[in-house]
Amino acid sequence: MRSWGKTPVLLFVVSLVLVGCQPNDAPSATLAATQALSDQSIEMLTTKNFDLMDQVVAPNYTRHDPLAPEPITSRVGLRSYYTDFLATAYPDWQVTVEEVIVAENRTASRWRFAGTNTGPRGDLPPTGQSVEISGLSVAHIENGMIVEEWVLGDGIAVLEQLGFSILPPEEPGGETGG
């Protein structure tokens, strides 16, 4: 006669394995929080609602951006970049976020920037020309806020669209290289 004593234990183990192997479609709480933070950050940029910055950007924020006139090393500096530098150089500036990838503690986005250069841009005089460039940003998240961001836009395209030429340096003797 066959013993059924081990069968319930075996069925229990098999059911645990099967349940444990099911895909988990529910995002983690951290991923959901990062998605919400990303959505707020996009809203802040696309609507220019910089009151959201206090909820999105850490006070000790750092931005690495070769197109910025100088490194941005705080939330206050980032606010100034948007409300002073960009608003002066491109008062009608707009950002359109085209794609976002969200991970547990970082986001990556592909965006487009457009604006008309009617004010000085650092040492460059206003040109009245419109620019449109695409770029990428990667943001690192800690404690529910953006603490560091790497931004890369096409600076050569900006200068060309503004009407500036990029010339090689002059070689000794007054001739240009190339």
Secondary structure, DSSP 8 states (H G I E B T S, - for coil): ----SSHHHHHHHHHHHHHHTS---S--HHHHHHHHHHHHHHHHHHHT-GGGHHHHEEEEEEEE-TTSSS-B-SHHHHHHIIIIIIHHH-TT-EEEEEEEEE-SSEEEEEEEEEEE--S-BTTB-----EEEEEEEEEEEEETTEEEEEEEEE-HHHHHHHHT------B-TTS-B--
